[in-house]
Amino acid sequence: MAGGGPGLGYEILGAVKVKDGLFIGDELAAQDLEFVVSNKVTRVVNCCGRQVPNHWESIGVDYQTYYWVDADMQVILDQRDVVANEVFRFVEMALAGAESVLIHSVRGQSRSCCVLSAYMMKKYSWGLRKTMEFLSFRRPDMNLKPAFLQQLSGYERRLMAQSKYPLSLDWSDADFSRLECEDL
């Protein structure tokens, strides 16, 4: 860990394991062939295609690339949930095949955290607050733009409206019957 993170006095460099087969990282992780190979990363969600190229396409890594900027006017989670559903399917296909996925942006603190949050909210039927608590434990230097948090809040409302069950909003929710048996 190096100095200079927002508010916390440090910044995580590289990738962080979120759960088996799922990593969140920065541009260093996206360029680290040793990390990609040793963790069986076969798919990458590149949230910053304008700034960081898809380095490993030539060796067969499958990319889902978005050309987002890290700015409040950027729409990541559209009203029709096209991006959230694309990313969800992309990650699930890799995990089903015992492969790994890296979701990255330049610093791994905002755009990639937004996308990963949407994935986890859908996958585990978690509310936004619960998801943020979990991710801030895994990625303490997370620094989402306020507009991305607003988009996640809208996504939470859409998930609630379409779900048969209420979202799990905090860690005291003990209904594990909807979760698959897997470690986080």
Buried (B, 14 or more C-beta within 10 A) or exposed (E): EEEEBEEEEBBBBBBBEBBEBBBBBBBBBBBBEEBBEEBEBBBBBBBBBEBBBBBBEEEEBBBBBBEBEBEEEBEBBEEEBEBBEBBBEBBBBBBEEEBBBBBBBBBBBBBBBBBBBBBBBBBBBBBBEBBBEBBEEBBBBBBBBEBBBEBBEBBBEBBBEEEEEEBBBEEEBEEEEEEEEEEE
